[in-house]
Amino acid sequence: AQSVTQLDSQVPVFEEAPVELRCNYSSSVSVYLFWYVQYPNQGLQLLLKYLSGSTLVKGINGFEAEFNKSQTSFHLRKPSVHISDTAEYFCAVSVGGYNKLIFGAGTRLAVHP
Amino acid sequence: NAGVTQTPKFQVLKTGQSMTLQCAQDMNHEYMSWYRQDPGMGLRLIHYSVGAGITDQGEVPNGYNVSRSTTEDFPLRLLSAAPSQTSVYFCASSYSDTYGAPLHFGNGTRLTVT
């Protein structure tokens, strides 16, 4: 069965520092990988996605992620975070067709001044 | 542009009561789905639909019913509410049922069952 593991439930970081949110997946077939962000009291928004091609994917708000097939990872990075990046971030994998997503448990990013 | 609209925003039910969570989208999306979000568990797929008249079960369908009579609407029915159904429910839609088409989420319905 496919699964997604987000290795950190909470990540505190100071403003303008770099951040990495870690995501590992398990699947025996080709996968399509996503990062979504959830701001307080809102639904999720797509940050970026990997379908094929270049393993380095750039998304909105300065985020990027790297697909590593050998390590089955899809870590999210940002070189310099802002207070406004405080949110919960979800890694997800799409398998089995029809856009069905399996989500990780989420990582709460807290950016402090 | 309203996007995906969910009503109500909050709901409290007693065990055994039934209710319908409403979801409507104005983007002419064929694919719609329902997720529940629980602390420490991320989001889990309840039911989904690839078009009017077509629905299927997701990961956690027990206790929930859906129907899709129009492209715009995809209501989720709780037949007999249980405390285990206390959760935040999200409706999402997409222009395509193929891999990679981004999901557009509503703002959620917070349900408490006492």
gemmi code that builds the backbone of each chain (N, CA, C; Angstrom):
import gemmi

chains = {
    "A": [
        ("ALA", (0.845, -1.195, 0.000), (0.000, 0.000, 0.000), (0.880, 1.245, 0.000)),
        ("GLN", (0.356, 2.257, -0.642), (1.103, 3.509, -0.687), (0.943, 4.268, 0.628)),
        ("SER", (1.967, 4.991, 0.987), (1.878, 5.802, 2.197), (2.809, 6.993, 2.075)),
        ("VAL", (2.542, 7.991, 2.890), (3.353, 9.198, 2.912), (3.711, 9.486, 4.364)),
        ("THR", (4.984, 9.728, 4.610), (5.444, 10.038, 5.954), (6.092, 11.410, 5.974)),
        ("GLN", (5.555, 12.285, 6.783), (6.193, 13.579, 7.006), (6.930, 13.490, 8.324)),
        ("LEU", (8.227, 13.681, 8.251), (9.099, 13.291, 9.346), (9.049, 14.238, 10.536)),
        ("ASP", (8.539, 15.438, 10.350), (8.467, 16.407, 11.439), (7.041, 16.896, 11.586)),
        ("SER", (6.492, 16.820, 12.776), (5.129, 17.326, 12.966), (5.127, 18.848, 13.132)),
        ("GLN", (6.226, 19.379, 13.697), (6.342, 20.830, 13.866), (7.758, 21.262, 13.546)),
        ("VAL", (7.879, 22.407, 12.875), (9.187, 22.980, 12.571), (9.156, 24.456, 12.946)),
        ("PRO", (9.855, 24.839, 14.016), (9.981, 26.264, 14.340), (11.217, 26.826, 13.656)),
        ("VAL", (11.115, 28.046, 13.163), (12.253, 28.657, 12.467), (12.132, 30.175, 12.597)),
        ("PHE", (13.276, 30.844, 12.576), (13.252, 32.305, 12.622), (13.099, 32.883, 11.220)),
        ("GLU", (12.498, 34.054, 11.181), (12.291, 34.756, 9.913), (13.622, 34.944, 9.188)),
        ("GLU", (13.592, 34.780, 7.877), (14.726, 34.895, 6.960), (15.695, 33.720, 7.026)),
        ("ALA", (15.426, 32.734, 7.852), (16.243, 31.521, 7.879), (15.757, 30.557, 6.812)),
        ("PRO", (16.617, 29.621, 6.388), (16.165, 28.596, 5.449), (15.375, 27.512, 6.175)),
        ("VAL", (14.552, 26.785, 5.429), (13.767, 25.714, 6.036), (13.652, 24.541, 5.068)),
        ("GLU", (13.614, 23.341, 5.644), (13.362, 22.129, 4.867), (12.305, 21.325, 5.584)),
        ("LEU", (11.249, 20.972, 4.879), (10.205, 20.094, 5.413), (10.330, 18.755, 4.697)),
        ("ARG", (10.446, 17.694, 5.486), (10.805, 16.395, 4.917), (9.586, 15.526, 4.658)),
        ("CYS", (9.648, 14.811, 3.533), (8.556, 13.930, 3.131), (9.145, 12.685, 2.477)),
        ("ASN", (8.735, 11.533, 2.947), (9.099, 10.265, 2.320), (7.823, 9.526, 1.926)),
        ("TYR", (7.904, 8.782, 0.840), (6.730, 8.038, 0.394), (7.126, 6.598, 0.139)),
        ("SER", (6.130, 5.754, 0.120), (6.369, 4.364, -0.251), (5.378, 4.001, -1.334)),
        ("SER", (5.911, 3.464, -2.412), (5.061, 3.036, -3.510), (5.875, 2.132, -4.414)),
        ("SER", (5.218, 1.133, -4.948), (5.896, 0.219, -5.854), (5.674, 0.599, -7.311)),
        ("VAL", (4.905, 1.672, -7.523), (4.633, 2.115, -8.890), (5.024, 3.576, -9.024)),
        ("SER", (4.949, 4.056, -10.243), (5.254, 5.463, -10.472), (4.285, 6.336, -9.693)),
        ("VAL", (4.806, 7.395, -9.158), (3.972, 8.272, -8.343), (4.026, 9.695, -8.866)),
        ("TYR", (3.040, 10.428, -8.464), (2.973, 11.845, -8.729), (2.883, 12.520, -7.362)),
        ("LEU", (3.734, 13.486, -7.114), (3.915, 14.028, -5.774), (3.517, 15.491, -5.704)),
        ("PHE", (2.967, 15.877, -4.561), (2.433, 17.219, -4.386), (2.800, 17.745, -2.993)),
        ("TRP", (2.895, 19.053, -2.909), (2.899, 19.747, -1.631), (1.740, 20.750, -1.641)),
        ("TYR", (0.931, 20.685, -0.570), (-0.169, 21.627, -0.369), (0.092, 22.403, 0.916)),
        ("VAL", (-0.432, 23.637, 0.979), (-0.312, 24.463, 2.171), (-1.711, 24.822, 2.662)),
        ("GLN", (-1.860, 24.828, 3.984), (-3.127, 25.196, 4.609), (-2.890, 26.330, 5.593)),
        ("TYR", (-3.418, 27.517, 5.279), (-3.363, 28.634, 6.204), (-4.506, 28.503, 7.210)),
        ("PRO", (-4.399, 29.114, 8.369), (-5.425, 28.941, 9.414), (-6.832, 29.189, 8.906)),
        ("ASN", (-7.714, 28.264, 9.244), (-9.152, 28.360, 8.923), (-9.433, 28.421, 7.419)),
        ("GLN", (-8.544, 27.845, 6.639), (-8.759, 27.806, 5.197), (-8.603, 26.390, 4.665)),
        ("GLY", (-8.992, 26.206, 3.412), (-8.728, 24.944, 2.742), (-7.287, 24.875, 2.269)),
        ("LEU", (-6.946, 23.785, 1.614), (-5.574, 23.592, 1.143), (-5.381, 24.251, -0.220)),
        ("GLN", (-4.141, 24.706, -0.461), (-3.781, 25.287, -1.759), (-2.558, 24.548, -2.285)),
        ("LEU", (-2.508, 24.340, -3.585), (-1.377, 23.649, -4.182), (-0.147, 24.558, -4.187)),
        ("LEU", (0.978, 24.036, -3.654), (2.248, 24.752, -3.693), (3.039, 24.378, -4.927)),
        ("LEU", (3.176, 23.068, -5.151), (3.921, 22.575, -6.299), (3.620, 21.103, -6.495)),
        ("LYS", (4.050, 20.594, -7.663), (3.804, 19.186, -7.962), (4.935, 18.634, -8.831)),
        ("TYR", (5.183, 17.343, -8.669), (6.107, 16.627, -9.535), (5.319, 15.558, -10.285)),
        ("LEU", (5.380, 15.633, -11.623), (4.738, 14.616, -12.447), (5.782, 13.797, -13.192)),
        ("SER", (6.767, 14.484, -13.786), (7.834, 13.823, -14.517), (8.868, 14.887, -14.867)),
        ("GLY", (9.960, 14.478, -15.488), (10.946, 15.430, -15.954), (11.925, 15.840, -14.873)),
        ("SER", (12.272, 17.098, -14.848), (13.270, 17.602, -13.911), (12.877, 17.262, -12.474)),
        ("THR", (13.867, 16.801, -11.714), (13.579, 16.397, -10.341), (13.464, 17.583, -9.394)),
        ("LEU", (13.896, 18.753, -9.820), (13.771, 19.962, -9.000), (12.559, 20.733, -9.494)),
        ("VAL", (11.603, 20.903, -8.607), (10.341, 21.528, -8.972), (10.193, 22.852, -8.209)),
        ("LYS", (9.871, 23.891, -8.934), (9.656, 25.182, -8.283), (8.165, 25.459, -8.180)),
        ("GLY", (7.769, 26.053, -7.045), (6.369, 26.335, -6.829), (6.126, 27.795, -6.516)),
        ("ILE", (4.985, 28.062, -5.913), (4.633, 29.437, -5.594), (5.308, 29.870, -4.293)),
        ("ASN", (5.352, 31.169, -4.077), (5.877, 31.765, -2.836), (7.325, 31.385, -2.552)),
        ("GLY", (8.114, 31.088, -3.591), (9.542, 30.828, -3.413), (9.894, 29.433, -2.933)),
        ("PHE", (8.916, 28.545, -2.838), (9.196, 27.171, -2.415), (9.677, 26.324, -3.584)),
        ("GLU", (10.470, 25.300, -3.270), (10.885, 24.321, -4.252), (11.004, 22.968, -3.567)),
        ("ALA", (10.955, 21.912, -4.381), (11.073, 20.566, -3.833), (11.883, 19.723, -4.797)),
        ("GLU", (12.558, 18.737, -4.232), (13.381, 17.849, -5.056), (12.894, 16.421, -4.923)),
        ("PHE", (12.610, 15.809, -6.049), (12.192, 14.410, -6.104), (13.444, 13.533, -6.142)),
        ("ASN", (13.557, 12.622, -5.192), (14.686, 11.703, -5.147), (14.138, 10.280, -5.162)),
        ("LYS", (14.220, 9.654, -6.322), (13.596, 8.329, -6.469), (14.314, 7.275, -5.638)),
        ("SER", (15.630, 7.341, -5.570), (16.383, 6.311, -4.845), (16.113, 6.372, -3.347)),
        ("GLN", (15.874, 7.570, -2.836), (15.568, 7.725, -1.416), (14.077, 7.843, -1.153)),
        ("THR", (13.268, 7.739, -2.180), (11.812, 7.905, -2.101), (11.448, 9.106, -1.238)),
        ("SER", (12.033, 10.250, -1.605), (11.775, 11.461, -0.833), (11.340, 12.598, -1.747)),
        ("PHE", (10.684, 13.572, -1.148), (10.222, 14.754, -1.877), (10.209, 15.903, -0.871)),
        ("HIS", (11.389, 16.351, -0.482), (11.520, 17.377, 0.555), (11.249, 18.770, -0.004)),
        ("LEU", (10.605, 19.581, 0.820), (10.242, 20.955, 0.458), (11.223, 21.914, 1.090)),
        ("ARG", (11.660, 22.921, 0.322), (12.651, 23.848, 0.837), (12.278, 25.287, 0.478)),
        ("LYS", (12.759, 26.192, 1.321), (12.687, 27.614, 0.997), (13.932, 28.259, 1.589)),
        ("PRO", (14.664, 29.060, 0.814), (15.932, 29.602, 1.300), (15.785, 30.674, 2.371)),
        ("SER", (14.633, 31.364, 2.394), (14.453, 32.440, 3.366), (12.947, 32.582, 3.643)),
        ("VAL", (12.524, 32.246, 4.857), (11.088, 32.241, 5.141), (10.629, 33.582, 5.701)),
        ("HIS", (9.325, 33.813, 5.541), (8.685, 35.011, 6.067), (7.643, 34.615, 7.100)),
        ("ILE", (7.262, 35.580, 7.911), (6.207, 35.328, 8.898), (4.965, 34.757, 8.226)),
        ("SER", (4.669, 35.242, 7.031), (3.459, 34.832, 6.315), (3.494, 33.374, 5.849)),
        ("ASP", (4.653, 32.730, 5.954), (4.755, 31.312, 5.596), (4.268, 30.402, 6.722)),
        ("THR", (3.957, 30.973, 7.866), (3.417, 30.179, 8.967), (2.118, 29.520, 8.526)),
        ("ALA", (2.106, 28.183, 8.544), (0.968, 27.417, 8.031), (1.263, 25.941, 8.256)),
        ("GLU", (0.304, 25.099, 7.853), (0.545, 23.660, 7.871), (0.760, 23.195, 6.441)),
        ("TYR", (1.752, 22.334, 6.269), (2.158, 21.883, 4.950), (1.944, 20.376, 4.853)),
        ("PHE", (1.321, 19.972, 3.740), (0.993, 18.569, 3.529), (1.668, 18.051, 2.265)),
        ("CYS", (2.333, 16.925, 2.415), (2.868, 16.199, 1.277), (1.827, 15.162, 0.863)),
        ("ALA", (1.683, 14.934, -0.438), (0.675, 13.979, -0.902), (1.182, 13.247, -2.132)),
        ("VAL", (0.683, 12.036, -2.301), (1.032, 11.223, -3.450), (-0.248, 10.805, -4.155)),
        ("SER", (-0.212, 10.808, -5.471), (-1.372, 10.428, -6.274), (-1.080, 9.102, -6.947)),
        ("VAL", (-1.857, 8.113, -6.586), (-1.713, 6.809, -7.213), (-3.097, 6.266, -7.509)),
        ("GLY", (-3.179, 5.350, -8.410), (-4.447, 4.667, -8.636), (-5.429, 5.429, -9.494)),
        ("GLY", (-5.021, 6.539, -10.045), (-5.909, 7.230, -10.960), (-6.933, 8.107, -10.296)),
        ("TYR", (-7.657, 8.819, -11.109), (-8.763, 9.677, -10.692), (-8.360, 10.672, -9.614)),
        ("ASN", (-7.124, 11.091, -9.647), (-6.679, 12.188, -8.775), (-6.846, 11.879, -7.292)),
        ("LYS", (-6.905, 10.610, -6.918), (-7.018, 10.282, -5.504), (-5.670, 10.531, -4.841)),
        ("LEU", (-5.693, 11.317, -3.776), (-4.462, 11.669, -3.086), (-4.387, 10.983, -1.744)),
        ("ILE", (-3.180, 10.529, -1.408), (-2.886, 10.062, -0.060), (-2.017, 11.129, 0.579)),
        ("PHE", (-2.481, 11.672, 1.699), (-1.791, 12.769, 2.361), (-0.953, 12.270, 3.524)),
        ("GLY", (0.133, 12.993, 3.772), (0.853, 12.809, 5.015), (0.119, 13.501, 6.151)),
        ("ALA", (0.644, 13.339, 7.356), (-0.023, 13.879, 8.549), (0.135, 15.382, 8.692)),
        ("GLY", (1.029, 15.981, 7.911), (1.199, 17.421, 7.960), (2.385, 17.854, 8.816)),
        ("THR", (2.981, 18.981, 8.448), (4.040, 19.622, 9.233), (3.632, 21.057, 9.483)),
        ("ARG", (3.604, 21.418, 10.760), (3.230, 22.794, 11.106), (4.494, 23.640, 11.146)),
        ("LEU", (4.591, 24.604, 10.226), (5.728, 25.513, 10.165), (5.382, 26.779, 10.930)),
        ("ALA", (6.191, 27.095, 11.925), (5.982, 28.307, 12.728), (7.189, 29.210, 12.517)),
        ("VAL", (6.969, 30.368, 11.893), (8.044, 31.311, 11.636), (7.978, 32.411, 12.692)),
        ("HIS", (9.095, 32.579, 13.407), (9.159, 33.557, 14.494), (9.991, 34.765, 14.099)),
        ("PRO", (9.599, 35.957, 14.579), (10.382, 37.159, 14.239), (11.720, 37.198, 14.957)),
    ],
    "B": [
        ("ASN", (-15.208, 35.246, -8.211), (-15.115, 33.823, -8.503), (-15.181, 33.053, -7.200)),
        ("ALA", (-16.313, 32.323, -6.961), (-16.518, 31.726, -5.647), (-15.632, 30.492, -5.453)),
        ("GLY", (-15.371, 29.699, -6.491), (-14.561, 28.499, -6.332), (-15.388, 27.371, -5.756)),
        ("VAL", (-14.914, 26.781, -4.643), (-15.601, 25.687, -3.967), (-16.223, 26.244, -2.678)),
        ("THR", (-17.533, 26.112, -2.562), (-18.255, 26.650, -1.414), (-18.834, 25.519, -0.585)),
        ("GLN", (-18.512, 25.522, 0.702), (-19.023, 24.517, 1.616), (-19.934, 25.169, 2.649)),
        ("THR", (-21.065, 24.519, 2.918), (-21.947, 24.972, 3.992), (-22.452, 23.768, 4.766)),
        ("PRO", (-22.677, 23.898, 6.091), (-22.342, 25.067, 6.911), (-20.859, 25.103, 7.246)),
        ("LYS", (-20.398, 26.140, 7.906), (-19.009, 26.221, 8.366), (-18.822, 25.427, 9.660)),
        ("PHE", (-19.825, 25.427, 10.508), (-19.782, 24.712, 11.774), (-21.098, 23.972, 11.974)),
        ("GLN", (-21.022, 22.833, 12.638), (-22.236, 22.065, 12.931), (-21.986, 21.202, 14.156)),
        ("VAL", (-22.994, 21.176, 15.047), (-22.952, 20.272, 16.193), (-24.147, 19.335, 16.077)),
        ("LEU", (-23.882, 18.042, 16.168), (-24.930, 17.030, 16.080), (-24.916, 16.168, 17.329)),
        ("LYS", (-26.075, 15.573, 17.620), (-26.117, 14.544, 18.654), (-25.956, 13.190, 17.977)),
        ("THR", (-25.424, 12.249, 18.720), (-25.266, 10.881, 18.202), (-26.603, 10.371, 17.653)),
        ("GLY", (-26.544, 9.815, 16.443), (-27.734, 9.258, 15.815), (-28.448, 10.199, 14.859)),
        ("GLN", (-28.166, 11.488, 14.943), (-28.786, 12.427, 14.020), (-28.163, 12.288, 12.633)),
        ("SER", (-28.928, 12.741, 11.637), (-28.409, 12.741, 10.273), (-28.304, 14.176, 9.784)),
        ("MET", (-27.461, 14.388, 8.813), (-27.342, 15.705, 8.215), (-26.611, 15.605, 6.881)),
        ("THR", (-26.696, 16.682, 6.112), (-26.022, 16.754, 4.816), (-25.086, 17.945, 4.798)),
        ("LEU", (-23.831, 17.681, 4.450), (-22.853, 18.736, 4.226), (-22.910, 19.091, 2.743)),
        ("GLN", (-23.060, 20.395, 2.489), (-23.204, 20.841, 1.107), (-21.864, 21.268, 0.517)),
        ("CYS", (-21.696, 20.986, -0.774), (-20.512, 21.415, -1.517), (-20.949, 21.817, -2.920)),
        ("ALA", (-20.545, 23.005, -3.338), (-20.865, 23.479, -4.680), (-19.636, 24.147, -5.279)),
        ("GLN", (-19.429, 23.912, -6.584), (-18.314, 24.581, -7.269), (-18.848, 25.205, -8.562)),
        ("ASP", (-18.251, 26.353, -8.903), (-18.709, 27.100, -10.072), (-17.657, 27.130, -11.169)),
        ("MET", (-16.755, 26.152, -11.190), (-15.671, 26.110, -12.149), (-15.888, 25.063, -13.237)),
        ("ASN", (-17.049, 24.448, -13.248), (-17.376, 23.406, -14.228), (-16.409, 22.222, -14.150)),
        ("HIS", (-15.978, 21.917, -12.919), (-15.054, 20.806, -12.718), (-15.799, 19.476, -12.735)),
        ("GLU", (-15.209, 18.493, -13.427), (-15.818, 17.165, -13.488), (-15.547, 16.356, -12.215)),
        ("TYR", (-14.353, 16.498, -11.673), (-13.948, 15.675, -10.532), (-14.225, 16.412, -9.225)),
        ("MET", (-14.904, 15.722, -8.292), (-15.139, 16.275, -6.962), (-14.904, 15.189, -5.924)),
        ("SER", (-14.519, 15.618, -4.722), (-14.188, 14.632, -3.689), (-14.432, 15.215, -2.307)),
        ("TRP", (-14.551, 14.325, -1.321), (-14.692, 14.694, 0.070), (-13.547, 14.070, 0.871)),
        ("TYR", (-12.928, 14.898, 1.731), (-11.899, 14.437, 2.645), (-12.313, 14.797, 4.071)),
        ("ARG", (-11.808, 14.027, 5.014), (-11.903, 14.425, 6.411), (-10.495, 14.635, 6.949)),
        ("GLN", (-10.342, 15.639, 7.814), (-9.042, 15.969, 8.378), (-9.085, 15.775, 9.880)),
        ("ASP", (-8.226, 14.919, 10.372), (-8.131, 14.645, 11.799), (-6.712, 14.909, 12.272)),
        ("PRO", (-6.542, 15.408, 13.485), (-5.200, 15.752, 13.982), (-4.246, 14.570, 13.895)),
        ("GLY", (-3.064, 14.830, 13.366), (-2.040, 13.792, 13.279), (-2.254, 12.765, 12.195)),
        ("MET", (-3.336, 12.920, 11.412), (-3.639, 11.908, 10.391), (-3.727, 12.510, 8.993)),
        ("GLY", (-3.547, 13.792, 8.860), (-3.677, 14.392, 7.544), (-5.097, 14.325, 7.039)),
        ("LEU", (-5.251, 14.261, 5.743), (-6.567, 14.177, 5.121), (-6.774, 12.775, 4.558)),
        ("ARG", (-7.981, 12.277, 4.720), (-8.312, 10.953, 4.201), (-9.538, 11.052, 3.299)),
        ("LEU", (-9.470, 10.363, 2.177), (-10.506, 10.436, 1.159), (-11.720, 9.617, 1.573)),
        ("ILE", (-12.901, 10.247, 1.520), (-14.145, 9.559, 1.905), (-14.844, 9.005, 0.661)),
        ("HIS", (-15.226, 9.890, -0.256), (-15.862, 9.523, -1.511), (-15.387, 10.486, -2.587)),
        ("TYR", (-15.525, 10.065, -3.830), (-15.195, 10.944, -4.928), (-16.131, 10.675, -6.113)),
        ("SER", (-16.108, 11.630, -7.053), (-16.971, 11.527, -8.229), (-16.217, 12.059, -9.441)),
        ("VAL", (-16.298, 11.326, -10.550), (-15.611, 11.756, -11.777), (-16.570, 12.410, -12.754)),
        ("GLY", (-17.818, 12.589, -12.342), (-18.789, 13.263, -13.186), (-20.186, 13.012, -12.656)),
        ("ALA", (-21.148, 13.753, -13.191), (-22.536, 13.601, -12.743), (-22.979, 12.153, -12.919)),
        ("GLY", (-23.574, 11.620, -11.866), (-24.082, 10.255, -11.892), (-23.075, 9.183, -11.561)),
        ("ILE", (-21.805, 9.564, -11.322), (-20.745, 8.583, -11.068), (-20.062, 8.902, -9.746)),
        ("THR", (-20.134, 7.966, -8.797), (-19.440, 8.150, -7.519), (-18.726, 6.858, -7.152)),
        ("ASP", (-17.751, 6.973, -6.261), (-17.021, 5.800, -5.806), (-16.470, 6.060, -4.415)),
        ("GLN", (-16.095, 4.969, -3.753), (-15.620, 5.071, -2.384), (-14.141, 5.370, -2.337)),
        ("GLY", (-13.761, 6.097, -1.292), (-12.364, 6.347, -1.023), (-11.867, 5.457, 0.092)),
        ("GLU", (-10.994, 6.003, 0.912), (-10.329, 5.236, 1.956), (-11.226, 4.976, 3.165)),
        ("VAL", (-12.093, 5.940, 3.517), (-12.901, 5.820, 4.741), (-14.376, 6.120, 4.465)),
        ("PRO", (-15.073, 5.293, 3.684), (-16.437, 5.621, 3.270), (-17.543, 5.255, 4.258)),
        ("ASN", (-17.242, 4.417, 5.251), (-18.308, 3.900, 6.110), (-18.984, 5.006, 6.905)),
        ("GLY", (-20.331, 5.003, 6.860), (-21.112, 5.998, 7.594), (-21.465, 7.225, 6.767)),
        ("TYR", (-21.011, 7.257, 5.529), (-21.250, 8.407, 4.649), (-21.850, 7.953, 3.317)),
        ("ASN", (-22.751, 8.809, 2.793), (-23.293, 8.582, 1.460), (-23.099, 9.822, 0.606)),
        ("VAL", (-22.966, 9.623, -0.694), (-22.880, 10.739, -1.619), (-23.729, 10.458, -2.840)),
        ("SER", (-24.040, 11.522, -3.565), (-24.679, 11.424, -4.865), (-24.222, 12.606, -5.694)),
        ("ARG", (-24.315, 12.514, -6.990), (-23.874, 13.608, -7.876), (-24.887, 13.740, -9.009)),
        ("SER", (-25.900, 14.547, -8.755), (-26.946, 14.704, -9.768), (-26.611, 15.818, -10.749)),
        ("THR", (-25.754, 16.752, -10.365), (-25.337, 17.829, -11.253), (-23.816, 17.947, -11.216)),
        ("THR", (-23.236, 18.634, -12.195), (-21.788, 18.873, -12.183), (-21.383, 19.747, -11.004)),
        ("GLU", (-22.264, 20.686, -10.618), (-21.883, 21.694, -9.629), (-21.900, 21.193, -8.187)),
        ("ASP", (-22.778, 20.262, -7.856), (-23.029, 19.929, -6.456), (-22.612, 18.502, -6.096)),
        ("PHE", (-22.084, 18.358, -4.887), (-21.638, 17.039, -4.422), (-21.850, 16.967, -2.910)),
        ("PRO", (-23.085, 16.724, -2.465), (-23.370, 16.691, -1.034), (-22.895, 15.410, -0.363)),
        ("LEU", (-22.527, 15.537, 0.894), (-22.092, 14.399, 1.716), (-23.105, 14.209, 2.835)),
        ("ARG", (-23.659, 12.997, 2.919), (-24.690, 12.709, 3.910), (-24.137, 11.816, 5.015)),
        ("LEU", (-24.386, 12.250, 6.262), (-24.096, 11.399, 7.405), (-25.427, 10.755, 7.803)),
        ("LEU", (-25.482, 9.446, 7.774), (-26.740, 8.745, 7.946), (-27.151, 8.684, 9.416)),
        ("SER", (-26.215, 8.403, 10.296), (-26.472, 8.306, 11.728), (-25.169, 8.696, 12.423)),
        ("ALA", (-25.074, 9.968, 12.813), (-23.803, 10.520, 13.277), (-23.280, 9.790, 14.510)),
        ("ALA", (-21.963, 9.619, 14.527), (-21.273, 8.998, 15.657), (-20.136, 9.916, 16.105)),
        ("PRO", (-19.744, 9.850, 17.381), (-18.638, 10.707, 17.849), (-17.366, 10.544, 17.017)),
        ("SER", (-17.144, 9.369, 16.440), (-15.944, 9.150, 15.626), (-15.969, 9.971, 14.338)),
        ("GLN", (-17.115, 10.550, 14.009), (-17.210, 11.384, 12.809), (-16.949, 12.863, 13.112)),
        ("THR", (-16.616, 13.164, 14.349), (-16.159, 14.512, 14.687), (-14.866, 14.778, 13.922)),
        ("SER", (-14.881, 15.827, 13.098), (-13.748, 16.062, 12.207), (-13.979, 17.374, 11.460)),
        ("VAL", (-12.989, 17.738, 10.664), (-13.160, 18.838, 9.718), (-13.260, 18.214, 8.331)),
        ("TYR", (-14.304, 18.576, 7.614), (-14.575, 17.979, 6.313), (-14.274, 18.984, 5.202)),
        ("PHE", (-13.532, 18.527, 4.204), (-13.172, 19.362, 3.066), (-13.707, 18.752, 1.787)),
        ("CYS", (-14.293, 19.613, 0.968), (-14.679, 19.244, -0.377), (-13.623, 19.803, -1.327)),
        ("ALA", (-13.308, 19.066, -2.377), (-12.310, 19.515, -3.334), (-12.775, 19.161, -4.741)),
        ("SER", (-12.367, 19.968, -5.706), (-12.726, 19.697, -7.096), (-11.517, 19.896, -7.993)),
        ("SER", (-11.606, 19.332, -9.201), (-10.520, 19.441, -10.170), (-11.114, 19.401, -11.571)),
        ("TYR", (-10.421, 20.063, -12.521), (-10.935, 20.105, -13.886), (-10.791, 18.768, -14.601)),
        ("SER", (-9.971, 17.889, -14.008), (-9.711, 16.627, -14.699), (-9.563, 15.517, -13.682)),
        ("ASP", (-9.863, 14.313, -14.102), (-9.633, 13.183, -13.210), (-8.271, 12.535, -13.464)),
        ("THR", (-7.436, 13.173, -14.265), (-6.132, 12.582, -14.552), (-5.107, 13.028, -13.522)),
        ("TYR", (-4.013, 12.299, -13.519), (-2.955, 12.610, -12.574), (-2.477, 14.047, -12.737)),
        ("GLY", (-2.244, 14.656, -11.606), (-1.579, 15.946, -11.639), (-2.480, 17.154, -11.700)),
        ("ALA", (-3.748, 16.957, -12.037), (-4.644, 18.111, -12.061), (-4.831, 18.607, -10.635)),
        ("PRO", (-4.552, 19.872, -10.359), (-4.594, 20.334, -8.971), (-6.003, 20.316, -8.401)),
        ("LEU", (-6.086, 20.038, -7.129), (-7.361, 20.090, -6.411), (-7.600, 21.490, -5.867)),
        ("HIS", (-8.836, 21.951, -5.969), (-9.261, 23.220, -5.380), (-10.136, 22.883, -4.176)),
        ("PHE", (-9.743, 23.353, -3.007), (-10.431, 22.999, -1.775), (-11.373, 24.110, -1.315)),
        ("GLY", (-12.476, 23.702, -0.694), (-13.304, 24.628, 0.052), (-12.671, 24.943, 1.390)),
        ("ASN", (-13.320, 25.798, 2.181), (-12.763, 26.223, 3.467), (-13.124, 25.298, 4.615)),
        ("GLY", (-13.883, 24.260, 4.338), (-14.122, 23.237, 5.345), (-15.386, 23.427, 6.155)),
        ("THR", (-15.873, 22.306, 6.701), (-16.980, 22.287, 7.654), (-16.480, 21.578, 8.903)),
        ("ARG", (-16.556, 22.274, 10.038), (-16.121, 21.676, 11.306), (-17.322, 21.042, 11.980)),
        ("LEU", (-17.305, 19.719, 12.091), (-18.428, 18.971, 12.645), (-18.061, 18.371, 13.994)),
        ("THR", (-18.938, 18.578, 14.966), (-18.778, 17.962, 16.291), (-20.003, 17.102, 16.566)),
        ("VAL", (-19.751, 15.855, 16.933), (-20.830, 14.932, 17.279), (-20.715, 14.600, 18.763)),
        ("THR", (-21.768, 14.903, 19.510), (-21.729, 14.694, 20.969), (-22.526, 13.460, 21.371)),
    ],
}
model = gemmi.Model(1)
for chain_id, residues in chains.items():
    chain = gemmi.Chain(chain_id)
    for i, (resn, *xyz) in enumerate(residues, 1):
        res = gemmi.Residue()
        res.name, res.seqid = resn, gemmi.SeqId(i, " ")
        for name, pos in zip(("N", "CA", "C"), xyz):
            atom = gemmi.Atom()
            atom.name, atom.element = name, gemmi.Element(name[0])
            atom.pos, atom.b_iso = gemmi.Position(*pos), 0.0
            res.add_atom(atom)
        chain.add_residue(res)
    model.add_chain(chain)
structure = gemmi.Structure()
structure.add_model(model)
structure.setup_entities()
